[in-house]
Amino acid sequence: MQGISLRTQARLWYWQRMSASVLALCVFVHLGVIIYAVHSGLSASAILGRTRGNLLFGAFYTVFVVACAIHVPVGLLRIAEEWLHWRGKPAQVTCLAFSAGLALMGLRAVYGVIL
Protein backbone atom coordinates (compact mmCIF):
# COMPACT_ATOMS: atom_id res chain seq x y z
CA MET A 1 0.00 0.00 0.00
CA GLN A 2 1.35 3.34 -0.97
CA GLY A 3 1.29 6.22 1.47
CA ILE A 4 0.53 4.18 4.57
CA SER A 5 3.41 3.20 6.81
CA LEU A 6 3.78 -0.35 8.07
CA ARG A 7 3.09 0.87 11.59
CA THR A 8 -0.18 2.49 10.49
CA GLN A 9 -1.16 -0.65 8.57
CA ALA A 10 -0.57 -2.72 11.70
CA ARG A 11 -2.68 -0.33 13.77
CA LEU A 12 -5.50 -0.40 11.25
CA TRP A 13 -5.35 -4.19 11.20
CA TYR A 14 -5.48 -4.27 15.02
CA TRP A 15 -8.41 -1.86 15.29
CA GLN A 16 -10.40 -3.65 12.62
CA ARG A 17 -9.94 -6.99 14.40
CA MET A 18 -10.81 -5.54 17.80
CA SER A 19 -13.89 -3.78 16.45
CA ALA A 20 -14.91 -7.00 14.68
CA SER A 21 -14.80 -8.80 18.02
CA VAL A 22 -17.03 -6.17 19.61
CA LEU A 23 -19.36 -6.21 16.60
CA ALA A 24 -19.72 -9.99 16.74
CA LEU A 25 -20.85 -9.78 20.35
CA CYS A 26 -23.15 -6.83 19.63
CA VAL A 27 -24.78 -8.57 16.66
CA PHE A 28 -25.35 -11.69 18.78
CA VAL A 29 -27.01 -9.67 21.56
CA HIS A 30 -28.98 -7.56 19.07
CA LEU A 31 -30.35 -10.65 17.33
CA GLY A 32 -31.27 -12.09 20.72
CA VAL A 33 -33.22 -8.94 21.54
CA ILE A 34 -34.99 -9.10 18.17
CA ILE A 35 -35.91 -12.76 18.66
CA TYR A 36 -37.19 -12.03 22.17
CA ALA A 37 -39.28 -9.10 20.95
CA VAL A 38 -40.78 -11.09 18.06
CA HIS A 39 -41.58 -14.14 20.18
CA SER A 40 -43.09 -11.94 22.88
CA GLY A 41 -45.32 -10.28 20.29
CA LEU A 42 -44.09 -6.80 21.16
CA SER A 43 -45.24 -3.96 18.94
CA ALA A 44 -42.98 -1.11 17.89
CA SER A 45 -44.60 1.17 20.44
CA ALA A 46 -44.09 -1.43 23.20
CA ILE A 47 -40.42 -1.75 22.25
CA LEU A 48 -39.96 2.02 22.27
CA GLY A 49 -41.76 2.16 25.60
CA ARG A 50 -39.18 -0.23 27.04
CA THR A 51 -36.18 1.56 25.55
CA ARG A 52 -37.17 5.13 26.48
CA GLY A 53 -34.87 6.32 29.24
CA ASN A 54 -33.08 2.96 29.46
CA LEU A 55 -29.43 3.88 29.79
CA LEU A 56 -28.30 0.25 29.47
CA PHE A 57 -29.83 0.04 25.99
CA GLY A 58 -28.33 3.43 25.17
CA ALA A 59 -24.85 2.37 26.29
CA PHE A 60 -25.07 -0.93 24.42
CA TYR A 61 -26.16 0.61 21.15
CA THR A 62 -23.63 3.44 21.50
CA VAL A 63 -20.88 0.81 21.76
CA PHE A 64 -22.40 -0.91 18.71
CA VAL A 65 -22.35 2.34 16.69
CA VAL A 66 -18.79 3.23 17.72
CA ALA A 67 -17.56 -0.26 16.82
CA CYS A 68 -19.18 0.12 13.38
CA ALA A 69 -17.66 3.55 12.93
CA ILE A 70 -14.21 2.09 13.64
CA HIS A 71 -14.61 -1.12 11.65
CA VAL A 72 -16.26 0.04 8.44
CA PRO A 73 -13.82 2.73 7.21
CA VAL A 74 -10.82 0.39 7.49
CA GLY A 75 -12.57 -2.08 5.20
CA LEU A 76 -13.71 0.69 2.87
CA LEU A 77 -10.14 1.95 2.64
CA ARG A 78 -8.99 -1.47 1.46
CA ILE A 79 -11.85 -1.65 -1.06
CA ALA A 80 -11.05 1.86 -2.33
CA GLU A 81 -7.40 0.88 -2.77
CA GLU A 82 -8.02 -2.48 -4.43
CA TRP A 83 -11.11 -1.85 -6.56
CA LEU A 84 -11.07 1.89 -7.24
CA HIS A 85 -7.27 2.29 -7.15
CA TRP A 86 -7.58 5.25 -4.79
CA ARG A 87 -4.39 5.90 -2.87
CA GLY A 88 -3.14 8.18 -0.16
CA LYS A 89 -4.90 11.03 1.54
CA PRO A 90 -7.97 11.29 -0.73
CA ALA A 91 -8.96 7.69 0.03
CA GLN A 92 -8.22 8.12 3.74
CA VAL A 93 -10.18 11.37 4.01
CA THR A 94 -13.15 9.87 2.13
CA CYS A 95 -13.24 6.85 4.43
CA LEU A 96 -12.87 9.04 7.51
CA ALA A 97 -15.74 11.24 6.33
CA PHE A 98 -17.86 8.12 5.78
CA SER A 99 -16.99 6.97 9.30
CA ALA A 100 -17.99 10.32 10.78
CA GLY A 101 -21.30 10.24 8.90
CA LEU A 102 -21.95 6.67 10.01
CA ALA A 103 -21.21 7.57 13.64
CA LEU A 104 -23.39 10.68 13.48
CA MET A 105 -26.38 8.85 11.99
CA GLY A 106 -26.01 5.90 14.36
CA LEU A 107 -25.70 8.03 17.48
CA ARG A 108 -28.66 10.10 16.34
CA ALA A 109 -30.71 6.90 16.02
CA VAL A 110 -29.64 5.81 19.52
CA TYR A 111 -30.65 9.23 20.84
CA GLY A 112 -34.04 8.95 19.13
CA VAL A 113 -34.77 5.50 20.52
CA ILE A 114 -33.51 6.12 24.05
CA LEU A 115 -34.59 9.70 24.77
Phi, psi and omega in degrees: 000130180276142173085350179243123182292161178298323179297316179294320177300318179295319178295317178298318178301313180300310183294326178291320179292320179293317179293327177296322178296315178295317180297320179300315178295316180297318179296317178301311179295316181300315178296322176299318178295319179297313180299317177300314182296319181292315181290335178275352179072028181287137175275171178299320180292325177293321178295313179297325177297326179280332183271337181302123177075002181275103184291334177295314175299316180300315180295316180300309183288335173294316176299318179301312181296315181296319178298320177296317182293336175275317187288312188299313185294332177294315176295319178296325178297317178296317179296316179299322180288317185279317186268319184263351181060032173278140181225156171071208187301319180302318179293318181295316180294319179298315180292324177293320177296320177297319179298316179297317178296318178298314179297316181298312180295319180294316180292328176293321177295317178300314178302316181294325182279325186272320185256000000 
